Amino acid sequence: MKKITILTVLTLVFLQSFAQSKKLPKEIVLQKEIELTNSLFDKSLLEYYGLVLAFYNDSKDKNEEGKKTIEFKKYDIDLKEEFTNKIAISKFLNFYEKAVDDEALYYLFSDRYNYIVLKYNFINNKITTYEGKLNYSGQLGVNNGMVSVFGENIPNQKVHKTVFWLTAPLLFTPMIFYPLKRVPVIHNIDMTGENSNFLQEHSLNYLKPKFFSFTGIQSNKELNELNFFADYYISSENKVSLRAIKDNKISKDVYLKSNIPKTTFTPTYIKTINENEKLVLGELSSNKNENNGLFIASISNNKQTFFKGVQWKKLKSLEDLKIKNCNFRYQVNKIIKKEGQTVFCLQVYHVLMKQKVSPIPGEKAFEFDANQYIGAIMIAISDEGELLWDKSFKCDDVFSKTPIYIFGFSEVENGNYEITNHKGFAIDIITFNPSKNKSTTREVVINEEDRPEKQRKKIFGFGATGFPSLKTEIYNWYDDIYIAMDEFENTVENGKKVKKKVLSIMKVESNP
């Protein structure tokens, strides 16, 4: 996924957990290298179904001039290639967004005037497409095979273009009296079967906004609906509403209203509790960073029941992450709703702009424009929106040019919570007890060679493979199985340096 890579030789090992005296059974199940002959633009883990890689390259077929080939390769959980399929689309269409449901992956490609949705069914290896027309389409939502493409239309586009170019000699001054009008639009498409059927275009032209955006698009399979936020400005007023698409209909606006002065709010995540209740999580912003924070709002029977804010500076756990002036960003990892409280897990990171990073002690640093993940925060809020407790977990710096999930988060028995933390060279399995404010850690070392010098300990190991260091992505794949993936260029074969791109994969089983 567009990453800067460095090749280093690492050792794969079995070893005992250093975090506890008892041993942590583990097994490196397999390791595999896949040569990337084409451009890899997406990797999709499918739990028990395996892995799908998506590629694209310019078509060399004379009959497909002006097109590029999209290719899918499906691997089972043993990383054996099951099948492959491909399709040619216009080379002017760019990849924008992906969505996943129980049996398929959906990819949205678009340019300024057209879009295409590719559905790749990883069960039967079939590709289904739908082509449509929208201006500025770039967002995709899927719920049980029903697809929604979010975008904008420009009414009287031809007239606007004519006026635009005719007024060029006058420095476009007349355009002030003929401004560009954009209408928010949603296209609903039925892609549940082998063929695609266009259902309806929902035009939100009655809003007449000066600025508009769709955010927080999330599927709820249990209620068979697709939730999203409509954020728009009318005159000087900013309005945010929660909506849902169900049975090809769009629900009425449920407006969010803040009671926190001198702040603006941006909703980012929706948690559906039941048919009549939803929780909304989002960001609070002010002119001073130290007053920034998050908010939680409750929606009951299509009405807002409370809107509560939590300032970052009030979280004691942030001190452990050594964050200054509350200057950081976050991703919502997961929300767990239980009786009396809601627990949020947030991944915390900094945005680095051309920072120099040294991946291995003693080696030359290189410039890296990326996200630097520094830890996770657990926050518990009561049903009335009050802060109950918070806890942070630091991670070794992990760098990625695109958002990744390095923490797994779940509730385990007796009110405890479990976080799995990717440290670059290992996985920490952390169990936290809120009532006692205590946590225990078990460590699964995947690669001792990547451990910082001061933390290395004597081990027994075997085998070797080529694997990049800082940017390895490690995920909890399914059950107690973890997968580590990384891309790198140039490798060594028979003592000679060979220029090629490789996806290196490692599968690890952990049984604590």
TAQUI-V590060 format. One record per residue. N is the residue number from 1. RES is the residue in three letters. PHI is phi as a letter, one per 30 degrees, with the letter a starting at -180 (* if undefined). BURIAL is b if it has 9 or more other C-alpha atoms within 8 Angstrom, else e. Layout:
# TAQUI-V590060
n: <N;N>
res: <RES;RES>
phi: <PHI;PHI>
burial: <BURIAL;BURIAL>
This chain:
# TAQUI-V590060
n: <1;2;3;4;5;6;7;8;9;10;11;12;13;14;15;16;17;18;19;20;21;22;23;24;25;26;27;28;29;30;31;32;33;34;35;36;37;38;39;40;41;42;43;44;45;46;47;48;49;50;51;52;53;54;55;56;57;58;59;60;61;62;63;64;65;66;67;68;69;70;71;72;73;74;75;76;77;78;79;80;81;82;83;84;85;86;87;88;89;90;91;92;93;94;95;96;97;98;99;100;101;102;103;104;105;106;107;108;109;110;111;112;113;114;115;116;117;118;119;120;121;122;123;124;125;126;127;128;129;130;131;132;133;134;135;136;137;138;139;140;141;142;143;144;145;146;147;148;149;150;151;152;153;154;155;156;157;158;159;160;161;162;163;164;165;166;167;168;169;170;171;172;173;174;175;176;177;178;179;180;181;182;183;184;185;186;187;188;189;190;191;192;193;194;195;196;197;198;199;200;201;202;203;204;205;206;207;208;209;210;211;212;213;214;215;216;217;218;219;220;221;222;223;224;225;226;227;228;229;230;231;232;233;234;235;236;237;238;239;240;241;242;243;244;245;246;247;248;249;250;251;252;253;254;255;256;257;258;259;260;261;262;263;264;265;266;267;268;269;270;271;272;273;274;275;276;277;278;279;280;281;282;283;284;285;286;287;288;289;290;291;292;293;294;295;296;297;298;299;300;301;302;303;304;305;306;307;308;309;310;311;312;313;314;315;316;317;318;319;320;321;322;323;324;325;326;327;328;329;330;331;332;333;334;335;336;337;338;339;340;341;342;343;344;345;346;347;348;349;350;351;352;353;354;355;356;357;358;359;360;361;362;363;364;365;366;367;368;369;370;371;372;373;374;375;376;377;378;379;380;381;382;383;384;385;386;387;388;389;390;391;392;393;394;395;396;397;398;399;400;401;402;403;404;405;406;407;408;409;410;411;412;413;414;415;416;417;418;419;420;421;422;423;424;425;426;427;428;429;430;431;432;433;434;435;436;437;438;439;440;441;442;443;444;445;446;447;448;449;450;451;452;453;454;455;456;457;458;459;460;461;462;463;464;465;466;467;468;469;470;471;472;473;474;475;476;477;478;479;480;481;482;483;484;485;486;487;488;489;490;491;492;493;494;495;496;497;498;499;500;501;502;503;504;505;506;507;508;509;510;511;512>
res: <MET;LYS;LYS;ILE;THR;ILE;LEU;THR;VAL;LEU;THR;LEU;VAL;PHE;LEU;GLN;SER;PHE;ALA;GLN;SER;LYS;LYS;LEU;PRO;LYS;GLU;ILE;VAL;LEU;GLN;LYS;GLU;ILE;GLU;LEU;THR;ASN;SER;LEU;PHE;ASP;LYS;SER;LEU;LEU;GLU;TYR;TYR;GLY;LEU;VAL;LEU;ALA;PHE;TYR;ASN;ASP;SER;LYS;ASP;LYS;ASN;GLU;GLU;GLY;LYS;LYS;THR;ILE;GLU;PHE;LYS;LYS;TYR;ASP;ILE;ASP;LEU;LYS;GLU;GLU;PHE;THR;ASN;LYS;ILE;ALA;ILE;SER;LYS;PHE;LEU;ASN;PHE;TYR;GLU;LYS;ALA;VAL;ASP;ASP;GLU;ALA;LEU;TYR;TYR;LEU;PHE;SER;ASP;ARG;TYR;ASN;TYR;ILE;VAL;LEU;LYS;TYR;ASN;PHE;ILE;ASN;ASN;LYS;ILE;THR;THR;TYR;GLU;GLY;LYS;LEU;ASN;TYR;SER;GLY;GLN;LEU;GLY;VAL;ASN;ASN;GLY;MET;VAL;SER;VAL;PHE;GLY;GLU;ASN;ILE;PRO;ASN;GLN;LYS;VAL;HIS;LYS;THR;VAL;PHE;TRP;LEU;THR;ALA;PRO;LEU;LEU;PHE;THR;PRO;MET;ILE;PHE;TYR;PRO;LEU;LYS;ARG;VAL;PRO;VAL;ILE;HIS;ASN;ILE;ASP;MET;THR;GLY;GLU;ASN;SER;ASN;PHE;LEU;GLN;GLU;HIS;SER;LEU;ASN;TYR;LEU;LYS;PRO;LYS;PHE;PHE;SER;PHE;THR;GLY;ILE;GLN;SER;ASN;LYS;GLU;LEU;ASN;GLU;LEU;ASN;PHE;PHE;ALA;ASP;TYR;TYR;ILE;SER;SER;GLU;ASN;LYS;VAL;SER;LEU;ARG;ALA;ILE;LYS;ASP;ASN;LYS;ILE;SER;LYS;ASP;VAL;TYR;LEU;LYS;SER;ASN;ILE;PRO;LYS;THR;THR;PHE;THR;PRO;THR;TYR;ILE;LYS;THR;ILE;ASN;GLU;ASN;GLU;LYS;LEU;VAL;LEU;GLY;GLU;LEU;SER;SER;ASN;LYS;ASN;GLU;ASN;ASN;GLY;LEU;PHE;ILE;ALA;SER;ILE;SER;ASN;ASN;LYS;GLN;THR;PHE;PHE;LYS;GLY;VAL;GLN;TRP;LYS;LYS;LEU;LYS;SER;LEU;GLU;ASP;LEU;LYS;ILE;LYS;ASN;CYS;ASN;PHE;ARG;TYR;GLN;VAL;ASN;LYS;ILE;ILE;LYS;LYS;GLU;GLY;GLN;THR;VAL;PHE;CYS;LEU;GLN;VAL;TYR;HIS;VAL;LEU;MET;LYS;GLN;LYS;VAL;SER;PRO;ILE;PRO;GLY;GLU;LYS;ALA;PHE;GLU;PHE;ASP;ALA;ASN;GLN;TYR;ILE;GLY;ALA;ILE;MET;ILE;ALA;ILE;SER;ASP;GLU;GLY;GLU;LEU;LEU;TRP;ASP;LYS;SER;PHE;LYS;CYS;ASP;ASP;VAL;PHE;SER;LYS;THR;PRO;ILE;TYR;ILE;PHE;GLY;PHE;SER;GLU;VAL;GLU;ASN;GLY;ASN;TYR;GLU;ILE;THR;ASN;HIS;LYS;GLY;PHE;ALA;ILE;ASP;ILE;ILE;THR;PHE;ASN;PRO;SER;LYS;ASN;LYS;SER;THR;THR;ARG;GLU;VAL;VAL;ILE;ASN;GLU;GLU;ASP;ARG;PRO;GLU;LYS;GLN;ARG;LYS;LYS;ILE;PHE;GLY;PHE;GLY;ALA;THR;GLY;PHE;PRO;SER;LEU;LYS;THR;GLU;ILE;TYR;ASN;TRP;TYR;ASP;ASP;ILE;TYR;ILE;ALA;MET;ASP;GLU;PHE;GLU;ASN;THR;VAL;GLU;ASN;GLY;LYS;LYS;VAL;LYS;LYS;LYS;VAL;LEU;SER;ILE;MET;LYS;VAL;GLU;SER;ASN;PRO>
phi: <*;i;c;d;b;b;c;b;c;b;c;c;b;c;a;d;d;d;d;b;d;d;d;c;d;a;a;d;d;a;b;b;c;c;d;c;d;b;d;d;c;a;b;b;d;b;h;d;c;k;b;b;c;c;b;b;a;d;d;c;d;d;d;c;d;i;b;b;c;c;b;c;b;c;c;d;d;c;i;c;d;c;a;b;a;a;a;c;b;e;d;d;d;c;d;c;a;b;b;b;b;d;b;a;c;b;b;c;c;a;b;d;b;b;b;b;c;c;c;c;d;d;d;c;i;c;c;c;b;b;c;b;b;a;d;h;d;a;b;b;b;b;b;h;i;c;c;b;c;c;a;b;c;c;d;h;d;d;d;d;d;d;d;e;d;d;c;e;d;c;h;i;e;d;d;d;c;b;d;d;c;b;c;d;b;b;c;c;b;c;c;d;c;d;c;c;b;d;c;a;c;c;c;c;d;d;d;h;d;d;b;b;a;c;b;h;d;b;c;b;d;d;c;h;b;c;c;a;c;c;c;b;c;b;h;c;c;c;b;b;b;c;b;b;c;b;h;i;b;c;d;d;d;c;d;c;b;c;c;c;d;h;b;c;b;b;d;b;b;b;c;d;d;a;d;c;b;b;c;c;c;a;c;c;b;b;d;c;e;d;c;d;a;b;b;b;b;c;c;b;h;i;b;d;c;a;b;b;c;b;d;e;d;d;d;d;d;d;d;d;d;h;c;c;h;h;c;a;b;b;b;d;d;a;b;c;c;b;d;i;a;b;c;c;c;c;c;c;a;c;c;c;c;h;d;d;b;c;d;b;e;j;c;d;d;b;d;b;c;a;c;c;d;c;l;b;b;c;b;c;b;d;d;c;i;c;d;c;a;b;a;c;b;d;b;d;e;b;c;a;d;b;d;b;c;c;c;c;b;a;c;c;d;i;i;d;b;b;b;c;b;d;c;j;c;a;b;c;c;c;c;c;c;d;d;c;h;b;b;b;b;c;c;c;d;c;a;d;d;d;d;e;e;d;c;d;b;d;b;c;b;a;i;a;a;d;a;d;c;e;c;d;c;b;b;d;d;a;h;c;c;c;b;c;b;a;c;b;c;i;b;c;b;h;i;c;d;c;d;a;c;b;c;c;b;b;c;b;c;b;b;d>
burial: <e;e;e;e;b;e;b;e;b;b;b;b;b;b;e;e;b;e;e;e;e;e;e;b;e;b;e;b;e;e;b;e;e;e;e;b;e;e;e;b;b;e;b;e;e;b;e;e;e;b;b;b;b;b;b;b;b;e;b;e;e;e;e;b;e;e;b;b;b;b;b;b;b;b;b;b;b;e;b;e;e;e;e;b;b;b;e;b;b;e;b;e;b;e;e;b;b;b;b;b;b;e;e;b;b;b;b;b;b;b;b;e;b;b;b;b;b;b;b;b;b;b;e;e;b;e;b;b;b;e;e;e;e;b;b;b;b;b;b;b;b;b;b;b;b;b;b;b;b;b;b;b;b;b;e;e;e;e;e;b;e;e;b;b;e;e;b;e;e;e;e;b;e;e;b;e;e;e;e;e;e;e;b;b;b;b;b;b;b;b;b;b;e;e;e;b;e;e;b;e;e;e;e;e;e;e;e;e;b;e;e;b;e;b;b;b;b;b;b;b;e;e;e;b;b;b;b;b;b;b;b;b;b;b;e;e;e;e;b;b;b;b;b;b;b;b;e;e;e;e;e;e;e;b;b;b;e;e;e;e;e;e;b;e;b;e;b;b;b;b;e;b;b;e;e;b;b;b;b;b;b;b;b;b;b;b;e;e;b;b;b;b;b;b;b;b;b;b;b;b;e;e;e;b;e;b;b;b;b;b;b;b;b;e;e;b;b;b;e;b;b;e;b;e;e;b;e;b;e;e;e;b;b;e;b;e;e;e;e;e;b;b;b;b;b;b;b;b;b;b;b;b;e;e;b;e;e;b;e;e;e;e;e;e;e;e;e;b;b;b;b;b;b;b;b;b;b;b;b;b;b;b;e;e;b;e;b;e;e;b;b;b;b;b;b;e;e;b;b;b;b;e;e;e;e;b;b;b;b;e;b;e;e;e;e;b;b;b;b;b;b;b;b;b;b;b;b;b;b;b;b;b;b;b;e;e;e;e;e;e;b;b;b;b;b;b;b;b;e;b;b;e;e;e;e;e;e;e;e;e;b;e;e;e;e;b;b;b;b;e;b;b;b;b;b;b;b;e;e;b;b;b;b;b;b;b;b;b;b;b;b;e;e;e;e;e;e;e;e;b;b;b;b;b;b;b;b;b;b;b;e;e>
